[in-house]
Amino acid sequence: MKKRTQAYHLQRRVCFYCKFHLKLRKARADHWFPRCLGGKNVRFNIVATCDACNRNKASMSPEEYWHSDYLQKLIATRDKMRLHRRKRP
């Protein structure tokens, strides 16, 4: 089984960073601790992410990304989308 698929199932089909629901074909594999900062290409360093988080995290450390304005705005926007969907008849 691919590392991306393993991470996807271990994370219960949600993005590791923003917790948005993922479909397997759209999930991206991300190095939790970036390789350019010394992270390894091992199963425990791979997380499943949405495309937006994967692109915007780039080579940031997890702490930098969790505190970034971009992630906070993305989470707020997706929370509004969820509330809007629930209100529909």
PDB file with one MODEL, atoms N, CA, C and O in Angstrom:
MODEL        1
ATOM      1  N   MET A   1       0.845  -1.177   0.000  1.00  0.00           N
ATOM      2  CA  MET A   1       0.000   0.000   0.000  1.00  0.00           C
ATOM      3  C   MET A   1       0.893   1.244   0.000  1.00  0.00           C
ATOM      4  O   MET A   1       1.897   1.293   0.711  1.00  0.00           O
ATOM      5  N   LYS A   2       0.528   2.234  -0.790  1.00  0.00           N
ATOM      6  CA  LYS A   2       1.313   3.462  -0.857  1.00  0.00           C
ATOM      7  C   LYS A   2       1.233   4.243   0.450  1.00  0.00           C
ATOM      8  O   LYS A   2       0.255   4.142   1.191  1.00  0.00           O
ATOM      9  N   LYS A   3       2.269   5.016   0.716  1.00  0.00           N
ATOM     10  CA  LYS A   3       2.316   5.818   1.933  1.00  0.00           C
ATOM     11  C   LYS A   3       1.157   6.806   1.986  1.00  0.00           C
ATOM     12  O   LYS A   3       0.586   7.041   3.051  1.00  0.00           O
ATOM     13  N   ARG A   4       0.808   7.385   0.835  1.00  0.00           N
ATOM     14  CA  ARG A   4      -0.300   8.338   0.775  1.00  0.00           C
ATOM     15  C   ARG A   4      -1.609   7.659   1.169  1.00  0.00           C
ATOM     16  O   ARG A   4      -2.399   8.226   1.924  1.00  0.00           O
ATOM     17  N   THR A   5      -1.840   6.450   0.665  1.00  0.00           N
ATOM     18  CA  THR A   5      -3.065   5.713   0.966  1.00  0.00           C
ATOM     19  C   THR A   5      -3.104   5.328   2.441  1.00  0.00           C
ATOM     20  O   THR A   5      -4.154   5.417   3.077  1.00  0.00           O
ATOM     21  N   GLN A   6      -1.976   4.905   2.984  1.00  0.00           N
ATOM     22  CA  GLN A   6      -1.919   4.567   4.406  1.00  0.00           C
ATOM     23  C   GLN A   6      -2.250   5.782   5.274  1.00  0.00           C
ATOM     24  O   GLN A   6      -3.037   5.691   6.216  1.00  0.00           O
ATOM     25  N   ALA A   7      -1.644   6.907   4.945  1.00  0.00           N
ATOM     26  CA  ALA A   7      -1.898   8.133   5.711  1.00  0.00           C
ATOM     27  C   ALA A   7      -3.362   8.543   5.597  1.00  0.00           C
ATOM     28  O   ALA A   7      -3.968   8.966   6.582  1.00  0.00           O
ATOM     29  N   TYR A   8      -3.924   8.422   4.415  1.00  0.00           N
ATOM     30  CA  TYR A   8      -5.325   8.775   4.168  1.00  0.00           C
ATOM     31  C   TYR A   8      -6.256   7.982   5.084  1.00  0.00           C
ATOM     32  O   TYR A   8      -7.155   8.552   5.702  1.00  0.00           O
ATOM     33  N   HIS A   9      -6.044   6.683   5.171  1.00  0.00           N
ATOM     34  CA  HIS A   9      -6.905   5.845   6.002  1.00  0.00           C
ATOM     35  C   HIS A   9      -6.634   6.044   7.498  1.00  0.00           C
ATOM     36  O   HIS A   9      -7.570   6.026   8.297  1.00  0.00           O
ATOM     37  N   LEU A  10      -5.385   6.232   7.882  1.00  0.00           N
ATOM     38  CA  LEU A  10      -5.062   6.472   9.292  1.00  0.00           C
ATOM     39  C   LEU A  10      -5.676   7.777   9.797  1.00  0.00           C
ATOM     40  O   LEU A  10      -6.052   7.881  10.964  1.00  0.00           O
ATOM     41  N   GLN A  11      -5.774   8.758   8.921  1.00  0.00           N
ATOM     42  CA  GLN A  11      -6.311  10.075   9.300  1.00  0.00           C
ATOM     43  C   GLN A  11      -7.823  10.149   9.124  1.00  0.00           C
ATOM     44  O   GLN A  11      -8.407  11.226   9.244  1.00  0.00           O
ATOM     45  N   ARG A  12      -8.450   9.041   8.846  1.00  0.00           N
ATOM     46  CA  ARG A  12      -9.905   8.964   8.702  1.00  0.00           C
ATOM     47  C   ARG A  12     -10.443   9.877   7.611  1.00  0.00           C
ATOM     48  O   ARG A  12     -11.495  10.501   7.752  1.00  0.00           O
ATOM     49  N   ARG A  13      -9.690   9.935   6.522  1.00  0.00           N
ATOM     50  CA  ARG A  13     -10.103  10.614   5.292  1.00  0.00           C
ATOM     51  C   ARG A  13     -10.262  12.130   5.431  1.00  0.00           C
ATOM     52  O   ARG A  13     -11.115  12.728   4.774  1.00  0.00           O
ATOM     53  N   VAL A  14      -9.457  12.740   6.270  1.00  0.00           N
ATOM     54  CA  VAL A  14      -9.475  14.197   6.391  1.00  0.00           C
ATOM     55  C   VAL A  14      -8.059  14.747   6.245  1.00  0.00           C
ATOM     56  O   VAL A  14      -7.074  14.066   6.532  1.00  0.00           O
ATOM     57  N   CYS A  15      -7.983  15.989   5.794  1.00  0.00           N
ATOM     58  CA  CYS A  15      -6.686  16.664   5.661  1.00  0.00           C
ATOM     59  C   CYS A  15      -6.044  16.802   7.037  1.00  0.00           C
ATOM     60  O   CYS A  15      -6.702  17.177   8.007  1.00  0.00           O
ATOM     61  N   PHE A  16      -4.776  16.499   7.106  1.00  0.00           N
ATOM     62  CA  PHE A  16      -4.041  16.556   8.370  1.00  0.00           C
ATOM     63  C   PHE A  16      -4.048  17.961   8.968  1.00  0.00           C
ATOM     64  O   PHE A  16      -4.068  18.108  10.190  1.00  0.00           O
ATOM     65  N   TYR A  17      -4.031  18.981   8.137  1.00  0.00           N
ATOM     66  CA  TYR A  17      -3.911  20.354   8.620  1.00  0.00           C
ATOM     67  C   TYR A  17      -5.251  21.055   8.829  1.00  0.00           C
ATOM     68  O   TYR A  17      -5.492  21.604   9.904  1.00  0.00           O
ATOM     69  N   CYS A  18      -6.127  21.047   7.825  1.00  0.00           N
ATOM     70  CA  CYS A  18      -7.379  21.822   7.932  1.00  0.00           C
ATOM     71  C   CYS A  18      -8.591  20.970   8.289  1.00  0.00           C
ATOM     72  O   CYS A  18      -9.675  21.509   8.512  1.00  0.00           O
ATOM     73  N   LYS A  19      -8.426  19.650   8.348  1.00  0.00           N
ATOM     74  CA  LYS A  19      -9.477  18.696   8.716  1.00  0.00           C
ATOM     75  C   LYS A  19     -10.638  18.654   7.720  1.00  0.00           C
ATOM     76  O   LYS A  19     -11.736  18.223   8.071  1.00  0.00           O
ATOM     77  N   PHE A  20     -10.408  19.092   6.501  1.00  0.00           N
ATOM     78  CA  PHE A  20     -11.422  19.041   5.452  1.00  0.00           C
ATOM     79  C   PHE A  20     -11.524  17.617   4.922  1.00  0.00           C
ATOM     80  O   PHE A  20     -10.507  16.940   4.767  1.00  0.00           O
ATOM     81  N   HIS A  21     -12.739  17.158   4.645  1.00  0.00           N
ATOM     82  CA  HIS A  21     -12.943  15.797   4.141  1.00  0.00           C
ATOM     83  C   HIS A  21     -12.250  15.623   2.790  1.00  0.00           C
ATOM     84  O   HIS A  21     -12.345  16.489   1.920  1.00  0.00           O
ATOM     85  N   LEU A  22     -11.553  14.498   2.622  1.00  0.00           N
ATOM     86  CA  LEU A  22     -10.816  14.210   1.389  1.00  0.00           C
ATOM     87  C   LEU A  22     -11.366  12.974   0.693  1.00  0.00           C
ATOM     88  O   LEU A  22     -11.895  12.063   1.329  1.00  0.00           O
ATOM     89  N   LYS A  23     -11.233  12.965  -0.607  1.00  0.00           N
ATOM     90  CA  LYS A  23     -11.436  11.744  -1.375  1.00  0.00           C
ATOM     91  C   LYS A  23     -10.035  11.240  -1.716  1.00  0.00           C
ATOM     92  O   LYS A  23      -9.120  12.036  -1.928  1.00  0.00           O
ATOM     93  N   LEU A  24      -9.871   9.934  -1.767  1.00  0.00           N
ATOM     94  CA  LEU A  24      -8.544   9.361  -1.973  1.00  0.00           C
ATOM     95  C   LEU A  24      -7.873   9.891  -3.228  1.00  0.00           C
ATOM     96  O   LEU A  24      -6.677  10.185  -3.206  1.00  0.00           O
ATOM     97  N   ARG A  25      -8.611  10.020  -4.318  1.00  0.00           N
ATOM     98  CA  ARG A  25      -7.993  10.465  -5.574  1.00  0.00           C
ATOM     99  C   ARG A  25      -7.525  11.922  -5.512  1.00  0.00           C
ATOM    100  O   ARG A  25      -6.696  12.339  -6.320  1.00  0.00           O
ATOM    101  N   LYS A  26      -8.052  12.696  -4.559  1.00  0.00           N
ATOM    102  CA  LYS A  26      -7.643  14.101  -4.434  1.00  0.00           C
ATOM    103  C   LYS A  26      -6.651  14.332  -3.293  1.00  0.00           C
ATOM    104  O   LYS A  26      -6.116  15.432  -3.152  1.00  0.00           O
ATOM    105  N   ALA A  27      -6.408  13.318  -2.490  1.00  0.00           N
ATOM    106  CA  ALA A  27      -5.475  13.458  -1.369  1.00  0.00           C
ATOM    107  C   ALA A  27      -4.042  13.577  -1.895  1.00  0.00           C
ATOM    108  O   ALA A  27      -3.672  12.931  -2.875  1.00  0.00           O
ATOM    109  N   ARG A  28      -3.263  14.394  -1.242  1.00  0.00           N
ATOM    110  CA  ARG A  28      -1.851  14.578  -1.593  1.00  0.00           C
ATOM    111  C   ARG A  28      -0.996  14.104  -0.427  1.00  0.00           C
ATOM    112  O   ARG A  28      -1.389  14.235   0.732  1.00  0.00           O
ATOM    113  N   ALA A  29       0.149  13.566  -0.729  1.00  0.00           N
ATOM    114  CA  ALA A  29       1.094  13.163   0.315  1.00  0.00           C
ATOM    115  C   ALA A  29       2.008  14.344   0.616  1.00  0.00           C
ATOM    116  O   ALA A  29       2.566  14.960  -0.292  1.00  0.00           O
ATOM    117  N   ASP A  30       2.153  14.647   1.888  1.00  0.00           N
ATOM    118  CA  ASP A  30       3.016  15.746   2.301  1.00  0.00           C
ATOM    119  C   ASP A  30       3.975  15.236   3.366  1.00  0.00           C
ATOM    120  O   ASP A  30       3.606  14.414   4.205  1.00  0.00           O
ATOM    121  N   HIS A  31       5.191  15.721   3.327  1.00  0.00           N
ATOM    122  CA  HIS A  31       6.154  15.390   4.380  1.00  0.00           C
ATOM    123  C   HIS A  31       5.852  16.303   5.557  1.00  0.00           C
ATOM    124  O   HIS A  31       5.998  17.522   5.469  1.00  0.00           O
ATOM    125  N   TRP A  32       5.426  15.694   6.667  1.00  0.00           N
ATOM    126  CA  TRP A  32       5.072  16.485   7.850  1.00  0.00           C
ATOM    127  C   TRP A  32       6.244  17.377   8.235  1.00  0.00           C
ATOM    128  O   TRP A  32       6.076  18.580   8.435  1.00  0.00           O
ATOM    129  N   PHE A  33       7.419  16.793   8.339  1.00  0.00           N
ATOM    130  CA  PHE A  33       8.635  17.578   8.548  1.00  0.00           C
ATOM    131  C   PHE A  33       9.359  17.595   7.207  1.00  0.00           C
ATOM    132  O   PHE A  33       9.855  16.555   6.773  1.00  0.00           O
ATOM    133  N   PRO A  34       9.436  18.749   6.534  1.00  0.00           N
ATOM    134  CA  PRO A  34       9.943  18.829   5.161  1.00  0.00           C
ATOM    135  C   PRO A  34      11.327  18.209   4.971  1.00  0.00           C
ATOM    136  O   PRO A  34      12.197  18.299   5.837  1.00  0.00           O
ATOM    137  N   ARG A  35      11.495  17.589   3.831  1.00  0.00           N
ATOM    138  CA  ARG A  35      12.778  16.962   3.506  1.00  0.00           C
ATOM    139  C   ARG A  35      13.897  17.997   3.448  1.00  0.00           C
ATOM    140  O   ARG A  35      15.033  17.706   3.824  1.00  0.00           O
ATOM    141  N   CYS A  36      13.582  19.199   2.979  1.00  0.00           N
ATOM    142  CA  CYS A  36      14.624  20.235   2.884  1.00  0.00           C
ATOM    143  C   CYS A  36      15.102  20.692   4.263  1.00  0.00           C
ATOM    144  O   CYS A  36      16.152  21.325   4.376  1.00  0.00           O
ATOM    145  N   LEU A  37      14.334  20.373   5.314  1.00  0.00           N
ATOM    146  CA  LEU A  37      14.742  20.705   6.676  1.00  0.00           C
ATOM    147  C   LEU A  37      15.256  19.480   7.426  1.00  0.00           C
ATOM    148  O   LEU A  37      15.438  19.515   8.642  1.00  0.00           O
ATOM    149  N   GLY A  38      15.489  18.393   6.680  1.00  0.00           N
ATOM    150  CA  GLY A  38      16.055  17.199   7.284  1.00  0.00           C
ATOM    151  C   GLY A  38      15.073  16.065   7.517  1.00  0.00           C
ATOM    152  O   GLY A  38      15.447  15.033   8.075  1.00  0.00           O
ATOM    153  N   GLY A  39      13.808  16.238   7.096  1.00  0.00           N
ATOM    154  CA  GLY A  39      12.817  15.179   7.251  1.00  0.00           C
ATOM    155  C   GLY A  39      13.120  14.000   6.335  1.00  0.00           C
ATOM    156  O   GLY A  39      13.729  14.163   5.278  1.00  0.00           O
ATOM    157  N   LYS A  40      12.698  12.839   6.741  1.00  0.00           N
ATOM    158  CA  LYS A  40      12.954  11.616   5.972  1.00  0.00           C
ATOM    159  C   LYS A  40      11.724  11.221   5.162  1.00  0.00           C
ATOM    160  O   LYS A  40      10.607  11.647   5.456  1.00  0.00           O
ATOM    161  N   ASN A  41      11.944  10.410   4.151  1.00  0.00           N
ATOM    162  CA  ASN A  41      10.862   9.905   3.313  1.00  0.00           C
ATOM    163  C   ASN A  41      10.401   8.549   3.866  1.00  0.00           C
ATOM    164  O   ASN A  41      10.528   7.516   3.209  1.00  0.00           O
ATOM    165  N   VAL A  42       9.865   8.584   5.090  1.00  0.00           N
ATOM    166  CA  VAL A  42       9.394   7.372   5.758  1.00  0.00           C
ATOM    167  C   VAL A  42       7.907   7.512   6.069  1.00  0.00           C
ATOM    168  O   VAL A  42       7.364   8.617   6.093  1.00  0.00           O
ATOM    169  N   ARG A  43       7.265   6.382   6.304  1.00  0.00           N
ATOM    170  CA  ARG A  43       5.826   6.360   6.507  1.00  0.00           C
ATOM    171  C   ARG A  43       5.359   7.312   7.609  1.00  0.00           C
ATOM    172  O   ARG A  43       4.325   7.964   7.462  1.00  0.00           O
ATOM    173  N   PHE A  44       6.096   7.399   8.691  1.00  0.00           N
ATOM    174  CA  PHE A  44       5.666   8.224   9.819  1.00  0.00           C
ATOM    175  C   PHE A  44       5.878   9.722   9.592  1.00  0.00           C
ATOM    176  O   PHE A  44       5.468  10.533  10.422  1.00  0.00           O
ATOM    177  N   ASN A  45       6.502  10.091   8.496  1.00  0.00           N
ATOM    178  CA  ASN A  45       6.686  11.502   8.162  1.00  0.00           C
ATOM    179  C   ASN A  45       5.750  11.921   7.023  1.00  0.00           C
ATOM    180  O   ASN A  45       5.797  13.070   6.584  1.00  0.00           O
ATOM    181  N   ILE A  46       4.910  11.018   6.544  1.00  0.00           N
ATOM    182  CA  ILE A  46       4.001  11.314   5.442  1.00  0.00           C
ATOM    183  C   ILE A  46       2.587  11.500   5.988  1.00  0.00           C
ATOM    184  O   ILE A  46       2.091  10.661   6.739  1.00  0.00           O
ATOM    185  N   VAL A  47       1.947  12.597   5.611  1.00  0.00           N
ATOM    186  CA  VAL A  47       0.556  12.844   5.997  1.00  0.00           C
ATOM    187  C   VAL A  47      -0.260  13.126   4.741  1.00  0.00           C
ATOM    188  O   VAL A  47       0.268  13.612   3.740  1.00  0.00           O
ATOM    189  N   ALA A  48      -1.546  12.817   4.803  1.00  0.00           N
ATOM    190  CA  ALA A  48      -2.454  13.104   3.687  1.00  0.00           C
ATOM    191  C   ALA A  48      -3.002  14.514   3.866  1.00  0.00           C
ATOM    192  O   ALA A  48      -3.460  14.887   4.947  1.00  0.00           O
ATOM    193  N   THR A  49      -2.948  15.289   2.787  1.00  0.00           N
ATOM    194  CA  THR A  49      -3.425  16.674   2.850  1.00  0.00           C
ATOM    195  C   THR A  49      -4.296  16.994   1.650  1.00  0.00           C
ATOM    196  O   THR A  49      -4.282  16.281   0.647  1.00  0.00           O
ATOM    197  N   CYS A  50      -5.050  18.068   1.764  1.00  0.00           N
ATOM    198  CA  CYS A  50      -5.770  18.571   0.597  1.00  0.00           C
ATOM    199  C   CYS A  50      -4.756  19.317  -0.277  1.00  0.00           C
ATOM    200  O   CYS A  50      -3.662  19.652   0.176  1.00  0.00           O
ATOM    201  N   ASP A  51      -5.126  19.567  -1.505  1.00  0.00           N
ATOM    202  CA  ASP A  51      -4.214  20.226  -2.438  1.00  0.00           C
ATOM    203  C   ASP A  51      -3.836  21.624  -1.955  1.00  0.00           C
ATOM    204  O   ASP A  51      -2.681  22.034  -2.072  1.00  0.00           O
ATOM    205  N   ALA A  52      -4.812  22.357  -1.412  1.00  0.00           N
ATOM    206  CA  ALA A  52      -4.550  23.729  -0.962  1.00  0.00           C
ATOM    207  C   ALA A  52      -3.509  23.756   0.161  1.00  0.00           C
ATOM    208  O   ALA A  52      -2.581  24.565   0.130  1.00  0.00           O
ATOM    209  N   CYS A  53      -3.661  22.884   1.137  1.00  0.00           N
ATOM    210  CA  CYS A  53      -2.690  22.854   2.241  1.00  0.00           C
ATOM    211  C   CYS A  53      -1.323  22.389   1.762  1.00  0.00           C
ATOM    212  O   CYS A  53      -0.298  22.923   2.186  1.00  0.00           O
ATOM    213  N   ASN A  54      -1.304  21.402   0.887  1.00  0.00           N
ATOM    214  CA  ASN A  54      -0.026  20.894   0.389  1.00  0.00           C
ATOM    215  C   ASN A  54       0.738  21.984  -0.359  1.00  0.00           C
ATOM    216  O   ASN A  54       1.942  22.147  -0.165  1.00  0.00           O
ATOM    217  N   ARG A  55       0.040  22.728  -1.211  1.00  0.00           N
ATOM    218  CA  ARG A  55       0.702  23.795  -1.975  1.00  0.00           C
ATOM    219  C   ARG A  55       1.169  24.932  -1.075  1.00  0.00           C
ATOM    220  O   ARG A  55       2.270  25.453  -1.252  1.00  0.00           O
ATOM    221  N   ASN A  56       0.343  25.318  -0.115  1.00  0.00           N
ATOM    222  CA  ASN A  56       0.662  26.490   0.694  1.00  0.00           C
ATOM    223  C   ASN A  56       1.629  26.210   1.833  1.00  0.00           C
ATOM    224  O   ASN A  56       2.337  27.117   2.272  1.00  0.00           O
ATOM    225  N   LYS A  57       1.677  24.987   2.317  1.00  0.00           N
ATOM    226  CA  LYS A  57       2.656  24.660   3.358  1.00  0.00           C
ATOM    227  C   LYS A  57       4.060  24.696   2.770  1.00  0.00           C
ATOM    228  O   LYS A  57       4.998  25.170   3.411  1.00  0.00           O
ATOM    229  N   ALA A  58       4.197  24.198   1.559  1.00  0.00           N
ATOM    230  CA  ALA A  58       5.492  24.181   0.863  1.00  0.00           C
ATOM    231  C   ALA A  58       6.572  23.612   1.779  1.00  0.00           C
ATOM    232  O   ALA A  58       6.474  22.458   2.196  1.00  0.00           O
ATOM    233  N   SER A  59       7.590  24.392   2.097  1.00  0.00           N
ATOM    234  CA  SER A  59       8.697  23.877   2.915  1.00  0.00           C
ATOM    235  C   SER A  59       8.669  24.423   4.340  1.00  0.00           C
ATOM    236  O   SER A  59       9.689  24.413   5.030  1.00  0.00           O
ATOM    237  N   MET A  60       7.501  24.900   4.784  1.00  0.00           N
ATOM    238  CA  MET A  60       7.393  25.389   6.161  1.00  0.00           C
ATOM    239  C   MET A  60       7.407  24.212   7.130  1.00  0.00           C
ATOM    240  O   MET A  60       7.025  23.097   6.775  1.00  0.00           O
ATOM    241  N   SER A  61       7.843  24.469   8.333  1.00  0.00           N
ATOM    242  CA  SER A  61       7.724  23.454   9.378  1.00  0.00           C
ATOM    243  C   SER A  61       6.245  23.382   9.768  1.00  0.00           C
ATOM    244  O   SER A  61       5.501  24.328   9.511  1.00  0.00           O
ATOM    245  N   PRO A  62       5.809  22.291  10.378  1.00  0.00           N
ATOM    246  CA  PRO A  62       4.405  22.189  10.779  1.00  0.00           C
ATOM    247  C   PRO A  62       3.967  23.338  11.691  1.00  0.00           C
ATOM    248  O   PRO A  62       2.859  23.853  11.543  1.00  0.00           O
ATOM    249  N   GLU A  63       4.814  23.739  12.618  1.00  0.00           N
ATOM    250  CA  GLU A  63       4.465  24.832  13.533  1.00  0.00           C
ATOM    251  C   GLU A  63       4.247  26.140  12.786  1.00  0.00           C
ATOM    252  O   GLU A  63       3.304  26.875  13.076  1.00  0.00           O
ATOM    253  N   GLU A  64       5.119  26.430  11.824  1.00  0.00           N
ATOM    254  CA  GLU A  64       4.971  27.656  11.035  1.00  0.00           C
ATOM    255  C   GLU A  64       3.650  27.648  10.278  1.00  0.00           C
ATOM    256  O   GLU A  64       2.950  28.660  10.229  1.00  0.00           O
ATOM    257  N   TYR A  65       3.310  26.503   9.687  1.00  0.00           N
ATOM    258  CA  TYR A  65       2.085  26.433   8.892  1.00  0.00           C
ATOM    259  C   TYR A  65       0.842  26.515   9.767  1.00  0.00           C
ATOM    260  O   TYR A  65      -0.118  27.194   9.404  1.00  0.00           O
ATOM    261  N   TRP A  66       0.839  25.834  10.918  1.00  0.00           N
ATOM    262  CA  TRP A  66      -0.335  25.882  11.786  1.00  0.00           C
ATOM    263  C   TRP A  66      -0.614  27.294  12.274  1.00  0.00           C
ATOM    264  O   TRP A  66      -1.769  27.634  12.531  1.00  0.00           O
ATOM    265  N   HIS A  67       0.404  28.114  12.408  1.00  0.00           N
ATOM    266  CA  HIS A  67       0.221  29.479  12.881  1.00  0.00           C
ATOM    267  C   HIS A  67       0.114  30.493  11.742  1.00  0.00           C
ATOM    268  O   HIS A  67       0.039  31.697  11.986  1.00  0.00           O
ATOM    269  N   SER A  68       0.106  30.013  10.517  1.00  0.00           N
ATOM    270  CA  SER A  68       0.054  30.938   9.378  1.00  0.00           C
ATOM    271  C   SER A  68      -1.352  31.505   9.207  1.00  0.00           C
ATOM    272  O   SER A  68      -2.347  30.849   9.512  1.00  0.00           O
ATOM    273  N   ASP A  69      -1.407  32.728   8.717  1.00  0.00           N
ATOM    274  CA  ASP A  69      -2.691  33.369   8.448  1.00  0.00           C
ATOM    275  C   ASP A  69      -3.470  32.606   7.390  1.00  0.00           C
ATOM    276  O   ASP A  69      -4.695  32.516   7.459  1.00  0.00           O
ATOM    277  N   TYR A  70      -2.760  32.056   6.407  1.00  0.00           N
ATOM    278  CA  TYR A  70      -3.440  31.349   5.326  1.00  0.00           C
ATOM    279  C   TYR A  70      -4.266  30.182   5.865  1.00  0.00           C
ATOM    280  O   TYR A  70      -5.430  30.035   5.492  1.00  0.00           O
ATOM    281  N   LEU A  71      -3.690  29.351   6.732  1.00  0.00           N
ATOM    282  CA  LEU A  71      -4.406  28.188   7.250  1.00  0.00           C
ATOM    283  C   LEU A  71      -5.613  28.628   8.075  1.00  0.00           C
ATOM    284  O   LEU A  71      -6.681  28.024   7.970  1.00  0.00           O
ATOM    285  N   GLN A  72      -5.462  29.657   8.885  1.00  0.00           N
ATOM    286  CA  GLN A  72      -6.585  30.126   9.703  1.00  0.00           C
ATOM    287  C   GLN A  72      -7.730  30.633   8.822  1.00  0.00           C
ATOM    288  O   GLN A  72      -8.897  30.390   9.130  1.00  0.00           O
ATOM    289  N   LYS A  73      -7.409  31.337   7.728  1.00  0.00           N
ATOM    290  CA  LYS A  73      -8.445  31.816   6.806  1.00  0.00           C
ATOM    291  C   LYS A  73      -9.109  30.657   6.078  1.00  0.00           C
ATOM    292  O   LYS A  73     -10.324  30.667   5.881  1.00  0.00           O
ATOM    293  N   LEU A  74      -8.328  29.657   5.675  1.00  0.00           N
ATOM    294  CA  LEU A  74      -8.869  28.492   4.982  1.00  0.00           C
ATOM    295  C   LEU A  74      -9.842  27.740   5.881  1.00  0.00           C
ATOM    296  O   LEU A  74     -10.919  27.345   5.433  1.00  0.00           O
ATOM    297  N   ILE A  75      -9.482  27.541   7.120  1.00  0.00           N
ATOM    298  CA  ILE A  75     -10.358  26.835   8.062  1.00  0.00           C
ATOM    299  C   ILE A  75     -11.649  27.630   8.278  1.00  0.00           C
ATOM    300  O   ILE A  75     -12.735  27.050   8.293  1.00  0.00           O
ATOM    301  N   ALA A  76     -11.540  28.938   8.443  1.00  0.00           N
ATOM    302  CA  ALA A  76     -12.734  29.764   8.646  1.00  0.00           C
ATOM    303  C   ALA A  76     -13.659  29.708   7.434  1.00  0.00           C
ATOM    304  O   ALA A  76     -14.877  29.616   7.588  1.00  0.00           O
ATOM    305  N   THR A  77     -13.093  29.763   6.239  1.00  0.00           N
ATOM    306  CA  THR A  77     -13.889  29.700   5.012  1.00  0.00           C
ATOM    307  C   THR A  77     -14.592  28.358   4.893  1.00  0.00           C
ATOM    308  O   THR A  77     -15.772  28.305   4.549  1.00  0.00           O
ATOM    309  N   ARG A  78     -13.892  27.292   5.170  1.00  0.00           N
ATOM    310  CA  ARG A  78     -14.495  25.959   5.053  1.00  0.00           C
ATOM    311  C   ARG A  78     -15.547  25.730   6.131  1.00  0.00           C
ATOM    312  O   ARG A  78     -16.524  25.023   5.887  1.00  0.00           O
ATOM    313  N   ASP A  79     -15.374  26.308   7.315  1.00  0.00           N
ATOM    314  CA  ASP A  79     -16.403  26.203   8.352  1.00  0.00           C
ATOM    315  C   ASP A  79     -17.679  26.907   7.907  1.00  0.00           C
ATOM    316  O   ASP A  79     -18.780  26.411   8.145  1.00  0.00           O
ATOM    317  N   LYS A  80     -17.534  28.058   7.265  1.00  0.00           N
ATOM    318  CA  LYS A  80     -18.709  28.774   6.747  1.00  0.00           C
ATOM    319  C   LYS A  80     -19.414  27.953   5.675  1.00  0.00           C
ATOM    320  O   LYS A  80     -20.644  27.922   5.619  1.00  0.00           O
ATOM    321  N   MET A  81     -18.636  27.287   4.824  1.00  0.00           N
ATOM    322  CA  MET A  81     -19.226  26.441   3.780  1.00  0.00           C
ATOM    323  C   MET A  81     -20.021  25.301   4.397  1.00  0.00           C
ATOM    324  O   MET A  81     -21.111  24.980   3.923  1.00  0.00           O
ATOM    325  N   ARG A  82     -19.494  24.691   5.441  1.00  0.00           N
ATOM    326  CA  ARG A  82     -20.198  23.589   6.112  1.00  0.00           C
ATOM    327  C   ARG A  82     -21.508  24.067   6.713  1.00  0.00           C
ATOM    328  O   ARG A  82     -22.530  23.392   6.588  1.00  0.00           O
ATOM    329  N   LEU A  83     -21.489  25.225   7.365  1.00  0.00           N
ATOM    330  CA  LEU A  83     -22.711  25.769   7.955  1.00  0.00           C
ATOM    331  C   LEU A  83     -23.737  26.090   6.884  1.00  0.00           C
ATOM    332  O   LEU A  83     -24.928  25.838   7.069  1.00  0.00           O
ATOM    333  N   HIS A  84     -23.291  26.641   5.771  1.00  0.00           N
ATOM    334  CA  HIS A  84     -24.198  26.984   4.673  1.00  0.00           C
ATOM    335  C   HIS A  84     -24.869  25.741   4.115  1.00  0.00           C
ATOM    336  O   HIS A  84     -26.064  25.764   3.821  1.00  0.00           O
ATOM    337  N   ARG A  85     -24.117  24.651   3.964  1.00  0.00           N
ATOM    338  CA  ARG A  85     -24.676  23.399   3.437  1.00  0.00           C
ATOM    339  C   ARG A  85     -25.725  22.820   4.385  1.00  0.00           C
ATOM    340  O   ARG A  85     -26.714  22.247   3.928  1.00  0.00           O
ATOM    341  N   ARG A  86     -25.529  22.958   5.673  1.00  0.00           N
ATOM    342  CA  ARG A  86     -26.473  22.412   6.646  1.00  0.00           C
ATOM    343  C   ARG A  86     -27.796  23.149   6.646  1.00  0.00           C
ATOM    344  O   ARG A  86     -28.829  22.550   6.943  1.00  0.00           O
ATOM    345  N   LYS A  87     -27.793  24.440   6.317  1.00  0.00           N
ATOM    346  CA  LYS A  87     -28.998  25.241   6.353  1.00  0.00           C
ATOM    347  C   LYS A  87     -29.927  25.001   5.169  1.00  0.00           C
ATOM    348  O   LYS A  87     -31.095  25.388   5.212  1.00  0.00           O
ATOM    349  N   ARG A  88     -29.429  24.377   4.127  1.00  0.00           N
ATOM    350  CA  ARG A  88     -30.265  24.115   2.951  1.00  0.00           C
ATOM    351  C   ARG A  88     -31.386  23.145   3.297  1.00  0.00           C
ATOM    352  O   ARG A  88     -31.175  22.201   4.058  1.00  0.00           O
ATOM    353  N   PRO A  89     -32.597  23.372   2.736  1.00  0.00           N
ATOM    354  CA  PRO A  89     -33.723  22.467   3.017  1.00  0.00           C
ATOM    355  C   PRO A  89     -33.570  21.119   2.357  1.00  0.00           C
ATOM    356  O   PRO A  89     -34.436  20.257   2.503  1.00  0.00           O
TER     357      PRO A  89
ENDMDL
END
